Amino acid sequence: MKKITIKKGGFVCRVAYGNESSPPVNTNLCKIFWRFLFMFFIYWPYNGLKKIAQFLLVLCGTIIACVVIAILFIFSFLFAKRPTCLKKDETGNKGAFIAYEHWPRIRGRRVYPIWIVTGILIVVYHKWIIFFAAALPSALWSADPMYSKELWIVLAISVSALAVLIGIYHALKKIKNSEVWMLLKESIKAKKQGLCLPVEIVE
């Protein structure tokens, strides 16, 4: 009887027995085929989604914490205020922020740091601001064919379609020579013949 050989480090074995420390040396085609399908479509996607969910929970918690810190300590400073929790509010103010008691004033008005920061950013990046505000929109929507929106859309779609077709061709070629294709082909052939061929897992 024909024996099928599968590599221990191959894709089929890693998917089918990746959750075990050591795969069996001998099995049969029926067992490994259905185990591969179960692990590929159910077990590994479930584990992947579980890890992604855990990562997203940690990430969301970190982002929320950073946002809270930014609001309390950065934006409060930009508007010359402090969080209420940092000092007992003796004025009876129930808000989240309280204005600093001693802060520079010009003609009776507070000099908010956000004014200074905004002014510095405008001075430093004024060339970029002028460029994006005036030059870029007129260039993108110009009547010149080189800047035509339709031309760039068609070009982008054509290049993307060509890249996708080339990728599909190479993917199909790789799949045809893979153990997965061999496993599927032999399983269909064995089912038609009513057989369950032995499988040996080698190094």
N, C-alpha and C positions, 0 to 999 in steps of 0.2 A: 504493500500500500504506500502511496506517495506520502512523504512527510514534508511539511512546510517549515521553513526556518525563518525565524524573526530575530533581529538583533536586539540585545538587551538595552543598548543605548539608543535604539531607534524611536521614532515618534509613536508608533503603535504601542510598544511596550511601556514607554514613559507615561502615556495617557492611561493605558489600561491598569498598570500596576504602580503608578507614581505615588500612591498613598501608602505603599508597603515598602518595608526596608529591603526585601529581597523577593523578586518575582519567582514563580515556579520554573523549573527547568523544562518540564514537560507538561503539556496541556492538550486541548484539542481545539479545533477550529470553531466549533459551536460556542464554547465557553468564552474564548478570547474575543470573538466577534461581538457577541451580545454585551460582554463586559466593556469592550471598547466603546460601543454606542452609548451605554449607560454613563460611563465616566465622562465621555466627551460632551454629551448633550445635557446631562443633569448634574453630576457630581462636581466637576470642575467649574462650570458656570455658577453653581450655587456658592462654592467656596470663594470664587472671584468676586461675586456680588457682595458676599458677607464681608470680605476684606475691604472692598471699596466703601461699603456703608460705614465700617468702623473708621476708615481713614477720613471720610467726609464728616463724620461726627466730630472727630478730633479737630479737623480743619475748621469746621464751622465754629466750634467752641473757641479756637484760637483767634479766628477772625473777629468774632463777637467781642472777645476780651480786648483785642487790639483797638477795635472801633470805640469801645467804651473808654479805654485809656486815652485815645486820641481826642475824643470829645471832652473828657474831663480836664486834661492837662495841656493839650495843644490849643484847641479852639477857644478854651476859656481864657488862655493867656492872650491870644490874638485880640480878644474883645475886652481885655483888661479886667477879667473877672476870675474868681476862684470857685471851685466846687464847695458847696455848703458843708460837705462832710469833713473838710479839712480844718474847720474852725467852728466853734459854737456860734450860732447866729444870735447875737444879742439884740438885734433890731426887730426880731419877730418875723423876719422874711422867711417865707415857706418855700421859696423857689430853689431850684437845683444849683444856681450860681449866685454869687454875691459880688458886687463891684468892690475892687480894692479901695480902701479908705484913702490911702495916699498914692496919688498917681499924677504925672505931669499934665498940666492943662495949659491951653492957649486961649486967652480971652474967655475963660470960664468953661471951655469945652475940653473934654478929655482927648488926649492924643492916643488913639487906639493903635496898637502895634500892627494890626492888619492893614492899616493905611500905609504904613512904612514898608511892610513886606510887599504889598501890591505895587507900590511905586518902584521899588528896587527891581522886581520882576519885569515890569514894563520897560524900564530903562535898559536892563541887560538883554532882554529878548525882543526889543522893539523892531529889529529888522525882520525877524521871523513872523512877528505879528502882522506887520505890513504886507509881507509876502503872501501869507495865507489869506489875509483879508481882501487883497486886491488881485495879485498876479495869478494865483492858482485857480480860482474859479473861472476867470476869463480864459485861461489856457485850456482848461478841461472842456469847456462848453463852446469853444471857438468853432467857427464854420470851416476852418481849415481841415481837410480830410485827415491829416496826421493826428488831429486832436478830436476827431469825431467819436462820439460815445458809441455809436453803432459799430464802427470799425473795430474798436477795442473789445467790445463784447463778443463779436464774431470771432476775432482772433483768439481770445481767451477760451471760448468754447471749443474751437478747432484744436488748439494745443492740448486742452484737457482731454478731449475725446481720443486724440491720438495716443496720449500717455496711458489712458485707461485701456485701450485696445492692446497696446504693447504689453502692459502689465498682465492682462487676462491671458494673452498668448503664452507668456513665460510661466504664469501660474499653472495653466493647464498642462503645459509640457512637463513641469516639475511634478505635478500630481500624478500624471500618467506613469512616471518612473518611481513613484513612492511606494512604501509598504502599505499605506492606507488603500491605494488603488488595488494592489495585489491582494490584500485581505478581502476587500469587497468583491473582487472578481472571483477569487477562489471560493468564497462563501456562497455566491450565487450558483456557481458551477456545482459545488458539493450538494446544495439543497436540491437542485434538479436531479442529481444522481442518488439522492437519499443517503449520502455519506456524511461522516463527521471526521475529517482527516486529522491525524495527530500533528501537533505543533511543538517544535523544539525552540527554546529561547537560548541563543548563544551569545557569547561576548562579541 
